Amino acid sequence: MKKYILSSEDIQAIRALAAEVASQIQEVASSSSLELLSLCSHELPRSLRSELVHMKLEEEPSVFVISGYLIDDEKLGLTPEALHSGKAASSTLEHEIVFLLMASLLGEVIGWSTQQAGRIVHDVFPIKSHAHEQIGTGSEQPIWWHTEDAFHQFRGDYVGLMCLRNPDQVATTVCMLNDFPLSYELRKILFQPHFTILPDDSHRRKNAVRDSEGDPFDAIEESTLHPVKVAVLEGAVDSPYIRMDPYFMIPAEDRNARDAMMKLVKVIDERIQEVILHPGDICFVDNYRAVHGRKPFKARYDGYDRWLKRINITRDLRKSRSQRKSAADRVIY
């Protein structure tokens, strides 16, 4: 894990660039806005660009925290109470611009028609009715470590988190796949398609903000009823990529595969780390080289609870073209 602390010069340059972009757009999700953000990302401070390009090309670090951007808590307004709150977008446009400028150096942001009504930038804050759910808007359950959208072949390469507010110092949990003590024999088993990963609760109809065109939840139900077996490791045997979400996985039928999976889970459990994000912190997690989760906390629902922005980033937008409406559309249906 690596931390980059923005200098006062960095912050000044980023604010000026964000203001320039904000003068031309009213929201970040349109194709024209995303094109402008991608173009302007090349005007971020060179030292920051260097770190993000290195993360993309060298696959190190697999967890990268950018710290020091200042957020005016009073201007931010109250933490929303529900995902349909219209208040959030106008008060956080500057933050979303800064977030996406940095993300654009890693790839292209994507959304899901089954998550937060297809929004590109997700809001993550506690919702009272979700308190005991295994979902980002829950609070009293830990979010068990996982790779994001592990059930789907078009899952993002990176997950981005931007902290707007975290008064209770709630920890994000991470584990990087560096030097895992797994034998070659175990890795060979984990590279084979013995494992079943079901869609997580954030994609379920019961947690929808509203129904979307064509009812995209039909495909989720199909994935649940007829899941495809996959490998949990792929890529290079000595430096693998990971695809796991143990909370939403069915035990493998093969005994050797079950044992190998249990050993991998144990290895990750023993190496999980806590990262406390502070207002203004931006964290990028390599979704192929690390897992992440969240510690439980007691929400107050007083307008000042933890509030993050979350995005998914793909290095190859074309691979999901069959499930997007147009080349420029970023929502996977």
HELIX and SHEET records of a PDB file:
HELIX    1   1 SER A    8  ALA A   22  1                                  15    
HELIX    2   2 SER A   31  CYS A   40  1                                  10    
HELIX    3   3 SER A   41  GLU A   43  5                                   3    
HELIX    4   4 ARG A   46  GLU A   58  1                                  13    
HELIX    5   5 ASP A   73  LEU A   76  1                                   4    
HELIX    6   6 LYS A   87  SER A   91  1                                   5    
HELIX    7   7 LEU A   93  ALA A  103  1                                  11    
HELIX    8   8 GLN A  116  GLY A  118  5                                   3    
HELIX    9   9 LYS A  128  HIS A  130  5                                   3    
HELIX   10  10 TYR A  184  LEU A  190  1                                   7    
HELIX   11  11 ASP A  201  HIS A  203  5                                   3    
HELIX   12  12 ARG A  205  ASN A  207  5                                   3    
HELIX   13  13 PHE A  217  LEU A  225  1                                   9    
HELIX   14  14 PRO A  246  PHE A  248  5                                   3    
HELIX   15  15 ARG A  255  ARG A  271  1                                  17    
HELIX   16  16 LEU A  317  GLN A  323  5                                   7    
SHEET    1   A 7 LYS A   2  ILE A   5  0                                        
SHEET    2   A 7 VAL A  63  SER A  67  1                                        
SHEET    3   A 7 ILE A 282  ASP A 286 -1                                        
SHEET    4   A 7 TYR A 158  ARG A 165 -1                                        
SHEET    5   A 7 TRP A 307  THR A 314 -1                                        
SHEET    6   A 7 GLU A 108  TRP A 112 -1                                        
SHEET    7   A 7 VAL A 331  ILE A 332  1                                        
SHEET    1   B 6 LYS A   2  ILE A   5  0                                        
SHEET    2   B 6 VAL A  63  SER A  67  1                                        
SHEET    3   B 6 ILE A 282  ASP A 286 -1                                        
SHEET    4   B 6 TYR A 158  ARG A 165 -1                                        
SHEET    5   B 6 TRP A 307  THR A 314 -1                                        
SHEET    6   B 6 HIS A 122  VAL A 124 -1                                        
SHEET    1   C 4 ILE A 143  HIS A 146  0                                        
SHEET    2   C 4 ALA A 290  ARG A 294 -1                                        
SHEET    3   C 4 ALA A 171  MET A 176 -1                                        
SHEET    4   C 4 GLN A 273  ILE A 276 -1                                        
SHEET    1   D 2 THR A 196  ILE A 197  0                                        
SHEET    2   D 2 MET A 249  ILE A 250 -1                                        
SHEET    1   E 2 LEU A 233  ALA A 236  0                                        
SHEET    2   E 2 SER A 239  ILE A 242 -1                                        
END                                                                             
